[in-house]
Amino acid sequence: MHVEPCNAVTPIMYAVPNLASRHSLAPVNTVNPGWFRAPGENPSAFAIETAMDELAHALGMDPLELRLRNYAEFDQQAKLPWTTRRLREAYAAGAEVFGWSQRSHEPRSMREGRELIGWGMASGTYPVRRSAGDAEVVVKDDGSVEVRSAGIDMGTGTYTILAQAAAEVLTMPAGRVRVVLGDTDLPLAPLAGGSQLANLLVAAVDKAARAARERLLDLAANDPRSPLSGARANDLVLSDGHVRPARNASKGIFVGDLIRALGDGPLVARADTFKPGATEDDRRLTNQTFQRMIAPTDGGVSAHAWSAQFVEVRVDEDFGTVRVRRMVGAFDSGRVYNPRLARSQWMGGMIMGLGQALLEEGSTDPRTGRIVNASLADYLVAVNADVPEITTLSVGVPDLTATALGGKAVGELGIVGVAAAIGNAVFHATGRRVRDLPITLEKLIA
């Protein structure tokens, strides 16, 4: 049995005082599916955002204006305030860069030669899921630092942001920080999923690095083996890999020299973000299953990341072929730890959404229930030639209510709403509404 929250977005996106949403499961004779990216919220957003576009057309209203008129100032389902919701800012930033104000209302009203031009938009959201994590920071006698955790890097940049997190606290170049991940002998960390790993590991590393810094300053001031012995810890600072008197920054001692002078080996600081009193079973279960994730509504607030997607498509009037020409995504992901890595994640999600909308279709053999195009030789995904110019915009601010250092979801957020924006753009170009994906030429010219 496979369960996705396919009605997760419907009850929270807009201000609707009376709403009911039900999700049912049905047994079918096919293989059990699995997640690729953005489970649940993605098909949910496709449904509600397509419906909003249909409503806007029926009312003769701009699709963006309809969304703004029905903007939810709080979580309508949980009846809780948002931690932050900068969706208005995402709408404004995306619309300005895209040039949305130049859009005509009527379908088939924009063209260039035999190409019909369509502009579509949609909203997206992804919850801020949270688990506790554990990390270790080791300061060595050569002045370098090692960060250790059992968490993994799937290629999303976890190594980079954890090095940055430790370097920021210890005031040293990130290049002097080595990150070791992916070994179960290391401090425990949850699964990589639900767009949570970056936030929870950064929080644990930040906490461990602060503990290491305080320990270094305390030892420098109070250990008789320290060249700075006799100073007050409050009068010392850690700067550029040195412990220095705050009032005389030209003096001090290199951290590596201090470690060697103490003669006790590397300084090790370990910290976690578990609640006080957590048992070993709590730690083990948290790091083995998604079931221990903290819900986005934990603590009397509702924590979500938000996006606005704007898309231009060109549709060949004779053959029905669809090409995406421009994509603009504006994102509220809270604090962005590394802008380049976040942009890569957002773009990756947007490209996956393009594939979902126009290319990706699993074909099932009705006799056996097996997927017949189960390899990349037969299953179409977007390649370089399919991907247009992509612009990503960050409109978020640090959300310290959502997570310890203010970050929110990044990875999955990029795809949510993209397929709906493309479908809405295809309708604007052609006047044909396609409600099942992918959108193929057969569905447009039939």
N, C-alpha and C positions, 0 to 999 in steps of 0.2 A: 504494500500500500504506500502510495506517495501523496503527501499532503502539502499543498502550497497555499499561502494566504491570498487567494485570488480575489478576495473582496476587501483587501486591507486598505486600499487607497480610497475607495468609494465613500466611506462614511466620514472621512476626515478632511477631504480636500476643500470642500465648500461649505458655506453657512446654510445649512438646511435644518430647520427646526424639527421636522418630522421625517425620519428616514429609517427604513429597515433594510438590512442586507444579510443574505443567507448564503452559506457555502455548503454545497452537498458533494459527497463522493459517490461515484458509481463504479462498480467492478466492470472491467473490460478485458477482453482477451488480447492482451498485448504485453510487451516487455515493460518492466517497471522503469519509469524515467528517472532522471537525476538532474541535479542543478548544474547549470553552466555559469550563469551570472544573473543576478537580480531575480531571484525567485519570487513568485507571488505578486509583489508590488508592480512588476512589469506588465503582465497581462491585465491586472486590475486597472492600472493607469490607461492602458490602451482602450478599455471599455468606457471608462468615465470620460476620458478626454475626447474620444470620438463622439460620444453622446453630447458633450458640451458644444462641439463644433456644429453638430446637426441642429441643436437648439438655437445657436447663434444665427445660423443661416435662416431658420424658420422665422426668427424674430426680425430679420433684417438688421442685425446688430454685429458690430465688429467682435470677433471671437475673444480678443483681449479685453475689450470693454465688458463683455459678459462675465468674464472671470473676475475682474476687479469689482464688479457690482455684487458678486456673491462671495467675496473674500471672507475667509473664516478667521476671525480675530482670536479664537481659542479652539481647542480640540472639541468638536461638536459631539464626538462619540463618548469620550471619557469625561467631558465637562471639566477640563483642566486647562490652565494657561499653557501656552507654548513656552519653552525655554527661550528660544529666539525663532522668529519666522520672517526672514527677509525675502519673502517671495515677491512682494511688491517691488522691491529694489531689483530683483532678478528680472521681472517683467520689464521694468523701465530700461535697465541696462541692455538687455537683449534686444528689445524693440528698437532702441536708438541705433545700435550698431548694425542691426539687420536692415533698418530703413522701413520698418513695418508701417509707418504712417502713409507710405506711398501705395499701399495695397488697395486694390479695388475690391468691392464686395462681391460682385456677381461672378459665378464660375464661368470659365471660358472667355473671360474678358481681357486676359493678358496673354500676348503671344509674340513670337518672333519667327516670322516665316511660317513653316509648317509645324513649329514646336509650340505647344500650349504651355504657358508658364503658370505655376501654382505656388502660392505662399501659404504655409500652414504653421501653426504653433500648438504647443501643448504644455501642460505643467507636469512636474514630477516630484516625487518625494521618496525618502527612504528613512526608516527609523534609526535612531541612535541606539544600537544594541550594545550592552556593556557586560563584560565579565571581569573578574579579578585576575590579576597576573602577578608574576614574581620575577625579579631580576637581580643581578649581582654586578657590582662595579668593582674592579680590581685596579688599584694604583700600583705600578711596578717600580723597581728601583732604577729603571732607565728613564723614568718620568712619563712613560706611556701609560695608557689606560685601556683596560679590556672590559667590554660589556658582555654579559653572558645571560642567555635565556634559552629555554627549550622551544620558543616560538620559531616560526619559519619565515623565510622570504620567498614568495612565489614569483618574484620578479617585479614586485610592486614598489621596491625601494626601502624595505624595512631596515636593511643594513645601514642605509644612508641616514634615515631620520633618527635611528637610535644613536648613531655616532654624533649627530648634531645635538641631540638632547643632552648627552653626557658632556659634550664639549662646551655647551652653553653654560651649564652649571659650574663646571670646573675651569671655565675661562681659558681654554686652550684650543688650538686648531683642531678641527674635526679629523684631520689627517693623522693625528697622533692617537686616535681612538680606534681600537680594533674591536669588531663586533663578532661574537661567536654565537651561532644559533643552531637549532635543529637537532640537538642531542638530548635524549630523555634523561641523561645524568645531570643536566643543567637545571636551574630553577624552573619550575613548571610554568607553562603558559598555555592558554586555551587554543582551540582550533582556529585556523585562519578562515574566517567566514563571517558573514553578517556585517561586513565593513567595520569590524570592531578592533582588529588586532593592533593597528597603528596606535589608536588612542590608549588602549590599555597598557601596551608595552612602553610607550613613551611615558605614561604616568608612573609606571614602576621604575623605569630607568631614572627618571627625574628624581624620584624619591630616594633611590639608592645613591645617586650622585650627590644629592644634598647631604645625605648621611656621611658619605666619604669626605666631603668638603669639611663638615663640622669636625669629623674625627681628625683630619689632617691639622686643622687649626688648633685643636685641643692638644694634640701631641706636640706640635711645634712650640706651644706656650708652656706646657706643663711637664713634659718628659725631660728629665735632667740630661739625657743624651742629646737633646736637640740644641743646635747652635743658637736658637732663639729662646731657650729656656729662661723663664723669669718674666717674659712678656705676658700681657693679658690677651687671652684668646679674642676678646672683643676688639682689641687694637690691631689684629692681624687680618689680612685679606689674602685671597687666592687670586693671583693675576698672572696670566700668560705662563702657566706652569710653575710659578714661584709662589712661595709664602712670603709675604712682605709686610712690614709695618705700614699701617694705613697712612701714617703721617710722614713716611719717608719711603716712597715707592722705589727709590733708587737702590735701596738695600733689600736684603732678604736672602732666601735660600731656594735653590732649585728643588722641586718636589722629589726628584730622583735621589738627590744628595741627602735629603731629609730621611727618606725611606732607608737608605744605606746607613745613615748615622744611627738610626734607631735599631737596626740589626735584627728586626723581627720578621723579615720577609715582606712580601707584598701586603698592602693594606686592602682588606676585603670588606665591602659594605653590601649588605643584602637587604632588600625591602620588597614589600608586596602591597597590594591594594585590597586585600581581603578585609572584611569587617573584623573588628576585635572579637576574639573568642572563636574564630573559625577553626574547626577541627581538621585533622589530617584527611578524614573522609570528605569533608567539604572541599578541601583543596584538590583532592584526587578527582572527585566527580566534576568539579568546575572545569578541570583541564582535560576531560575526556568526552564531554557531551555539550551540545548546544542547549540542552534543557536547563542549564543553570545560568543562562544569560539573564541579565537584569532587564526587565521590560522597559520600553521607552516611556511608560507612564509611571515608573517607580519614583517615589518621593513627592507625589502630588503635583507633578508637572508633566508635560508631554514634549519629548525631545525628538525632533526629526530634522533631517537635512532636506533642502528644497531646490528645485530647478525650474527654469523656463527654457523651452526648446523652440527654435525658429528654423524653418527649413524652406528652401526653394527647390522645386523640381521642374524638370522639362519633360514633357510627354510628347512623343511623336504622334501627330494627329492621325496618320495613316496606319501605323503598325502597333501603336499602344505601348511602345517601349518607354520605360521610366528611367530617368537619370536624375540623381540628386546633384544639384550644382553648388549649393551653399548650405552650411549648417552653422548655427550660432547657439551656444549653450551658456546660460548664466546660472551660476551655482552658489547656493548658500551652504557651504560645508563647514561653517564655523571658522576656527583658526586653521589656516593651511600651514602645515609644518615645513613643506618644501614645495614651492610653487611649480617647479618644473615637473616633479613627480606627480603632483595633483593634476596638472594639465594632461600628462600622459594617461593617467587613469580616466579622466573625464573623456578624453578623445577615444580611448579604447572602448568605453561604454557606448559612446555615440556611434562608433563604427559597428559595434555589435547590433545596435538598434537598427542601423541601416540594413544589415544582413537579415535581421528578423523581419523587417517590413517588406523587403523585395526579393530575397533569395532563399532563405532557409526554410525548408519544408521536409519533414520526415514522411516517407511513404511506407505504409504498412501493408504487408501481405495479408489479405483477408482470410486466407486459408490457415495460416499459422500464427498470425499476430506479430510476426517478426518485422523489424525495420529492414527494408530491402536496400536502402541507400545509406548504409551504416559506415561509410568511409568517406574521406575527403575527396576521393575520386568521383563520387556520385552526389555527395551532399554539398550544396553550393554555399560558400561563405564569401564575404566581401574581400576583394583583393585591391591592390593599389589603384588599378584602373577604375574601380567603382567608387573610390573615396574622393570627395570633393574638398574644397577649401573648408577648413573647420576653425572656428573661433571659439575660444572658451574664456569666460569672464568669471572672476570671483567677486561675490558681493557679501560674503560672510564676515562676521566679526567673532572674536573669541567668545565662546559660549561656555562659561565656567560652571553653569548649572548643569549642562549636559554631560561634560566630562571634566576631569581634573585639570587639563591644560587647555580646554576650550575647543578642541576639534570635534567635528561631527562626521557623518558618513561621507566617503568620497567614491570608492570603487563602484559599488552597485548603482549609485545615484546617476551616473553618466548615461545609463541606458534607459532609465524609466521615463517614459513619455516620448521617446524618439519615434517609435513606430507610429504612434498616434499623430505626431506632427507631420510625418511623411504621408500618412493616409489622408490627413486633412488637406495637405498641399495637393495631393493627387485629385481630391474632390474639387478643390478650387480651380485646378487646371482643366478638368474634364467634365465636371458635373456628375461623375459616377462615384457613388459611395461604395467602397469595398470594406466589409466588416470582418472578413476573415483573412488571415495572413498565410503566406506572403501575397502581395499584390502583384499579380502576373498579367501579361498582355491578354491572355485568354479572358480574364475577368473584366478587362476594360473594353474589349471589342466584341464581346459576345452579345 
